[in-house]
Amino acid sequence: MDLKITVSNPFGHRVSPYADQIRDISNNWIDAEYSTLTPAFQRMLKTLDAACWASNCWPDAPFPLLCTITRIVLFVTAFDDFYASLSTREVQKAGDRVLAIAGGAVPLPGEHPILQQVSIIMRELTAVSSPQWVQKFIYYLSQLMEGIKIDSQISYRQDVQYPAIRDYIPLRRKSMAAGAISCTIELVAGILPEFICVHPYIQRTRALTEDLMGWGNDLASVEKEMADKEAMNLVLVIKHERNCCMEAAVEEAVQMYNAHVREYMQLRSDMPDFGIYTPAVMKFMEGQGLWLSGQLHWFDQTDRYKPEG
């Protein structure tokens, strides 16, 4: 499915000049830091091409920050792919370690290589952000851990337990790490004061763009996730709730996506006056658009959702 044709994309697009360099570094990380995982799992991480995603979604990030964002994308994907299909107890235990390490705990000797990544990520983020931003990132990590735990209880089984559409939407934001990933836009565009971040206008733009991140992924990955018996996919949730054919479910998901884009663009047109912070908010929202457009371009380039991916 060519999502650049199917879904609305009124946003600009450009690619980081560091894309090829970051890809080489990312592949070296996989070879060295994920070396104790199976060759098949390492191939999967390379197939993801996290560097391509980061370079398309954060094209203006300086080189060190783009490395960190790529590391975050690798970690989130690796954690989800490795742990989500395990028992709830194992997911809970791993999630507890993620949050402990994010909060400053030192990785244990022999700690799982995926969990060791958290220490590196937090050290790099602390150097380029603020204490308040770091706490926000940790909160979103806790949301991710909760989302993956719920996903592990309803997916990867013969009798997939699809949630209702109304329940799926907030759950998807958690399981997709939408909050943790989207708040990195601030690291590129400029960290916003907390009173701006909690403004209803900013909160709504974040909810819309985080939904769009998840829904775009669901449209691109529907065939793979149906085969993997995953419940957290908008198309499959619609198909189950409406008891309709796949074509109708895809059409409704696309309509939901495009409606969110229209609402978001209307919000951009009606932006309130944030005083001296108005230019910073405008830059943040430009970053949101680049993020969404970059993801659509990444879908064309990654092999993750292809049959052999």
C-alpha positions as CSV (number, residue, x, y, z in Angstrom):
1,M,0.0,0.0,0.0
2,D,1.5,3.3,-1.1
3,L,0.5,5.5,1.9
4,K,1.9,8.7,0.3
5,I,-1.0,8.3,-2.3
6,T,-3.6,6.8,0.0
7,V,-3.4,9.2,3.0
8,S,-3.2,13.0,3.2
9,N,0.3,14.5,3.5
10,P,0.3,18.3,3.4
11,F,3.6,18.5,5.2
12,G,7.1,19.2,3.9
13,H,9.8,16.6,3.6
14,R,13.6,16.6,3.7
15,V,16.2,14.1,4.7
16,S,19.2,14.6,7.0
17,P,22.5,14.9,5.3
18,Y,23.8,12.4,7.9
19,A,21.5,9.5,6.7
20,D,24.2,7.2,5.3
21,Q,26.6,7.8,8.1
22,I,24.0,7.1,10.7
23,R,23.0,3.9,9.0
24,D,26.6,2.6,9.2
25,I,26.8,3.5,12.9
26,S,23.4,1.9,13.6
27,N,24.4,-1.3,11.9
28,N,27.7,-1.3,13.9
29,W,25.6,-1.0,17.1
30,I,23.5,-3.9,16.1
31,D,26.6,-6.0,15.5
32,A,28.3,-5.0,18.7
33,E,25.8,-4.1,21.3
34,Y,23.1,-6.6,20.3
35,S,25.6,-9.3,19.5
36,T,24.2,-11.8,22.1
37,L,20.8,-11.8,20.4
38,T,20.1,-14.3,17.6
39,P,21.3,-13.6,14.1
40,A,17.6,-13.5,13.0
41,F,16.8,-10.8,15.5
42,Q,19.9,-8.8,14.5
43,R,18.8,-9.0,10.8
44,M,15.3,-7.8,11.8
45,L,16.8,-4.7,13.4
46,K,18.8,-4.0,10.3
47,T,15.8,-4.5,8.1
48,L,14.0,-1.9,10.2
49,D,16.5,0.7,9.1
50,A,16.1,3.0,12.1
51,A,18.6,5.4,10.7
52,C,16.4,5.9,7.6
53,W,13.4,6.6,9.8
54,A,15.3,9.0,12.0
55,S,16.9,10.8,9.1
56,N,13.5,11.3,7.4
57,C,11.6,12.3,10.6
58,W,14.2,14.5,12.3
59,P,16.1,15.9,9.2
60,D,17.3,19.0,11.1
61,A,18.7,17.2,14.1
62,P,22.5,17.7,14.6
63,F,24.6,14.6,14.2
64,P,24.9,13.6,17.8
65,L,21.2,14.0,18.5
66,L,20.3,12.1,15.4
67,C,22.5,9.2,16.7
68,T,20.6,9.3,20.0
69,I,17.2,9.3,18.3
70,T,18.2,6.4,16.1
71,R,19.3,4.6,19.3
72,I,15.8,5.2,20.8
73,V,14.0,3.9,17.7
74,L,16.2,0.8,17.8
75,F,15.6,0.2,21.5
76,V,11.8,0.7,21.3
77,T,11.5,-1.7,18.3
78,A,13.8,-4.3,19.9
79,F,12.0,-4.2,23.2
80,D,8.6,-4.6,21.6
81,D,9.7,-7.3,19.3
82,F,11.6,-9.3,21.9
83,Y,9.3,-8.9,25.0
84,A,5.7,-8.4,23.8
85,S,5.1,-12.0,22.9
86,L,6.5,-13.3,26.3
87,S,4.4,-13.8,29.4
88,T,2.9,-10.8,31.3
89,R,5.3,-11.6,34.2
90,E,8.4,-11.4,32.0
91,V,7.1,-8.2,30.3
92,Q,6.5,-6.6,33.8
93,K,9.9,-7.6,35.0
94,A,11.6,-6.2,32.0
95,G,9.5,-3.0,32.2
96,D,10.4,-2.5,35.8
97,R,14.1,-2.7,34.9
98,V,13.7,-0.2,32.1
99,L,12.2,2.3,34.4
100,A,14.7,1.6,37.2
101,I,17.7,2.1,34.8
102,A,16.0,5.2,33.3
103,G,15.7,6.6,36.8
104,G,19.5,6.1,37.4
105,A,20.0,2.5,38.4
106,V,23.2,0.9,37.0
107,P,22.7,-2.0,34.7
108,L,23.4,-5.3,36.4
109,P,26.3,-7.6,35.3
110,G,24.9,-9.7,32.5
111,E,21.9,-7.4,32.0
112,H,20.0,-8.1,28.8
113,P,21.5,-6.1,25.9
114,I,18.2,-4.4,25.1
115,L,17.9,-3.1,28.7
116,Q,21.5,-1.9,28.7
117,Q,20.5,0.5,25.9
118,V,18.4,2.5,28.4
119,S,21.4,3.6,30.3
120,I,23.2,4.8,27.2
121,I,20.0,6.6,26.0
122,M,19.4,8.4,29.3
123,R,23.0,9.5,29.5
124,E,22.9,11.0,26.0
125,L,19.5,12.6,26.6
126,T,20.5,14.2,29.9
127,A,23.4,15.9,28.1
128,V,21.1,17.7,25.6
129,S,17.9,18.4,27.5
130,S,16.6,19.6,30.9
131,P,15.7,17.8,34.1
132,Q,12.0,18.5,33.4
133,W,12.2,17.1,29.9
134,V,14.0,14.0,31.2
135,Q,11.2,13.3,33.7
136,K,8.7,13.7,30.9
137,F,10.5,11.2,28.8
138,I,10.7,8.7,31.7
139,Y,6.9,9.1,32.2
140,Y,6.3,8.3,28.5
141,L,8.6,5.3,28.9
142,S,6.3,4.1,31.7
143,Q,3.4,4.5,29.4
144,L,5.2,2.4,26.8
145,M,5.9,-0.4,29.3
146,E,2.2,-0.4,30.3
147,G,1.1,-0.5,26.7
148,I,3.3,-3.4,25.8
149,K,2.2,-5.3,28.9
150,I,-1.5,-4.9,27.8
151,D,-0.6,-5.8,24.2
152,S,1.1,-9.0,25.5
153,Q,-2.2,-10.0,27.1
154,I,-4.3,-9.7,24.0
155,S,-2.0,-10.4,21.1
156,Y,0.1,-13.3,19.8
157,R,-2.5,-16.0,20.4
158,Q,-5.0,-17.9,18.4
159,D,-8.0,-16.1,19.9
160,V,-6.7,-12.5,19.4
161,Q,-8.5,-10.2,21.8
162,Y,-9.2,-7.1,19.8
163,P,-10.1,-4.0,21.8
164,A,-13.0,-1.7,20.9
165,I,-12.0,1.2,18.7
166,R,-12.5,3.7,21.5
167,D,-10.2,1.7,23.8
168,Y,-7.7,1.0,21.1
169,I,-6.9,4.7,20.5
170,P,-5.3,5.5,23.9
171,L,-3.8,2.1,24.2
172,R,-2.1,2.5,20.8
173,R,-0.5,5.8,21.9
174,K,1.1,3.9,24.7
175,S,2.2,0.7,22.9
176,M,3.7,2.7,20.0
177,A,5.9,4.8,22.3
178,A,4.3,7.8,20.6
179,G,4.8,10.1,23.5
180,A,8.4,9.2,24.1
181,I,9.3,9.5,20.5
182,S,7.3,12.6,19.7
183,C,8.7,14.6,22.6
184,T,12.1,14.3,21.0
185,I,10.8,16.9,18.5
186,E,11.5,19.4,21.2
187,L,15.2,18.5,21.3
188,V,15.4,19.6,17.6
189,A,12.9,22.5,17.6
190,G,13.6,23.8,21.1
191,I,12.4,22.7,24.5
192,L,9.1,24.3,25.3
193,P,8.3,25.7,28.8
194,E,6.0,23.4,30.8
195,F,3.2,25.9,30.8
196,I,3.2,25.8,27.0
197,C,3.5,22.0,26.9
198,V,0.3,21.5,29.1
199,H,-1.7,24.1,27.1
200,P,-4.8,22.4,25.6
201,Y,-3.8,23.5,22.1
202,I,-0.4,21.8,22.3
203,Q,-1.9,18.7,24.0
204,R,-4.4,18.3,21.2
205,T,-1.7,18.7,18.4
206,R,0.3,16.0,20.2
207,A,-2.7,13.7,20.5
208,L,-3.5,14.1,16.8
209,T,0.1,13.6,15.6
210,E,0.7,10.7,17.9
211,D,-2.4,9.0,16.7
212,L,-1.3,9.6,13.1
213,M,2.1,8.0,13.9
214,G,0.4,4.8,15.1
215,W,-2.3,4.7,12.5
216,G,0.1,5.2,9.6
217,N,2.2,2.3,11.0
218,D,-1.0,0.2,11.2
219,L,-1.9,0.8,7.6
220,A,1.7,0.0,6.5
221,S,2.0,-3.1,8.6
222,V,-1.5,-4.6,8.5
223,E,-0.6,-7.8,6.6
224,K,2.4,-8.5,8.8
225,E,0.5,-7.9,12.0
226,M,-2.4,-10.0,11.0
227,A,0.0,-12.9,10.3
228,D,1.7,-12.3,13.7
229,K,-1.7,-12.3,15.4
230,E,-1.3,-8.8,16.8
231,A,-4.3,-7.0,18.3
232,M,-3.1,-3.4,18.3
233,N,-3.7,-2.5,14.7
234,L,-6.4,0.0,13.7
235,V,-7.4,-1.8,10.5
236,L,-7.8,-5.1,12.3
237,V,-9.6,-3.5,15.2
238,I,-12.1,-1.9,12.8
239,K,-12.5,-5.1,10.8
240,H,-13.3,-7.0,14.0
241,E,-15.7,-4.4,15.5
242,R,-17.5,-3.7,12.3
243,N,-17.4,-7.4,11.1
244,C,-16.5,-6.0,7.7
245,C,-14.1,-7.0,4.9
246,M,-10.5,-5.9,4.9
247,E,-11.1,-3.4,2.1
248,A,-13.8,-1.6,4.1
249,A,-11.6,-1.6,7.2
250,V,-8.7,0.0,5.4
251,E,-11.0,2.6,3.9
252,E,-12.3,3.6,7.3
253,A,-8.8,3.7,8.8
254,V,-7.7,6.0,5.9
255,Q,-10.7,8.2,6.5
256,M,-9.9,8.4,10.2
257,Y,-6.3,9.3,9.4
258,N,-7.3,12.0,6.9
259,A,-9.8,13.5,9.3
260,H,-7.1,13.8,11.9
261,V,-4.8,15.5,9.4
262,R,-7.6,18.0,8.5
263,E,-8.2,18.8,12.2
264,Y,-4.5,19.2,12.7
265,M,-4.1,21.6,9.8
266,Q,-7.1,23.6,11.0
267,L,-5.4,23.9,14.4
268,R,-2.2,25.2,12.7
269,S,-4.3,27.8,10.9
270,D,-5.9,28.9,14.2
271,M,-2.9,28.9,16.5
272,P,-3.4,31.0,19.6
273,D,-1.0,33.8,20.5
274,F,1.7,32.4,22.7
275,G,3.4,35.7,23.0
276,I,7.2,35.5,22.9
277,Y,6.9,31.7,22.6
278,T,4.9,31.9,19.3
279,P,8.0,31.3,17.1
280,A,9.0,28.3,19.2
281,V,5.6,26.8,19.0
282,M,5.5,27.3,15.2
283,K,8.9,25.6,14.9
284,F,7.7,22.7,17.1
285,M,4.6,22.2,14.9
286,E,6.8,22.3,11.8
287,G,8.7,19.5,13.4
288,Q,5.5,17.5,14.0
289,G,4.7,17.8,10.3
290,L,8.2,16.7,9.2
291,W,7.9,13.8,11.6
292,L,4.6,12.6,10.0
293,S,5.8,13.2,6.4
294,G,9.1,11.5,7.1
295,Q,7.4,8.4,8.5
296,L,5.4,8.0,5.3
297,H,8.6,8.2,3.2
298,W,10.3,5.7,5.5
299,F,7.5,3.2,4.9
300,D,8.6,3.2,1.2
301,Q,12.2,2.5,2.1
302,T,12.1,0.0,5.0
303,D,11.9,-3.7,4.4
304,R,10.3,-4.3,7.8
305,Y,6.7,-4.7,6.5
306,K,7.6,-6.6,3.3
307,P,6.8,-10.4,3.3
308,E,10.5,-11.2,3.6
309,G,11.1,-8.5,6.2
